[in-house]
Amino acid sequence: MKKLIPLLPLGLLFTACQTTPPAPQPTDPAIVQITGKVSSGTGTGTIELRDGVSAGAATLSSASIAADGSFTLPLPTPDKLAGSLVSADTVLGQLGCEGTLTSGTPGTRAFGFAELQATRSGATMQVMTLSTDLNLLPPHLAFTGHAWVYTDQATTLKGELDCTKLINSPDTISRLTVSVDTRTRAGWNVLKLSGRTSGVSLPTSASASASVVQDVPGSNWRTVNDIARGITTLSAQVK
């Protein structure tokens, strides 16, 4: 018989009990930068937002990474994004999600990302924000992640997508279904993904909801391999 243990956050990005940021208000300041910390790797370096992950992808924004991993990355302005915009109903395809959303404002153009490219001490890696925690009633892994979405006008986005490739860790999360029902402001928006796995034995399927929230300063960025190791460690706590 398996022995269940208490909740173990293990120092990952956030805890499951953290308060959800409120929905953005029209009077909120515009989101113009990402302040965060790269916890994967060591040393100083650079962090970049690129138009894709291929070797020839254009750099849309870049910033320095301090020795402790901290950085402040300016988000690209509309003129910098002009050649990268897609229809809002397919914008999450830029994150690796499959499927089509319904955009409430026809003709809305958009750009989205969930990964940045970090180089520290000469080592280049793709990093993203994703936290995981072990919950026991019933046993499952809860997780929170963030993506950034630019829309050239306010719109609603609704639909269900297969975002398995967003995490891209088939040995831990075999399938990720994301339900989107939210409204964007014109400009940059932070999209929060909140979900849970169907169990703790790996690999496991997972489902999540996605909605726009207020800015999230202090985000923690890690490689997919580091995230997968954290998930595996949590799963192993239920014995």
Secondary structure as UniProt FT lines:
FT   TURN            10..11
FT   TURN            16..17
FT   TURN            26..27
FT   STRAND          33..38
FT   STRAND          45..50
FT   TURN            55..56
FT   STRAND          59..65
FT   TURN            67..68
FT   STRAND          70..74
FT   HELIX           78..81
FT   HELIX           82..84
FT   STRAND          86..87
FT   HELIX           88..95
FT   STRAND          102..103
FT   TURN            106..107
FT   STRAND          109..113
FT   STRAND          115..120
FT   TURN            121..122
FT   STRAND          123..128
FT   STRAND          130..136
FT   TURN            137..138
FT   STRAND          139..151
FT   STRAND          155..162
FT   HELIX           164..167
FT   TURN            170..172
FT   STRAND          173..184
FT   STRAND          187..197
FT   STRAND          204..213
FT   TURN            217..218
FT   STRAND          219..223
FT   HELIX           224..235
FT   TURN            236..237
//
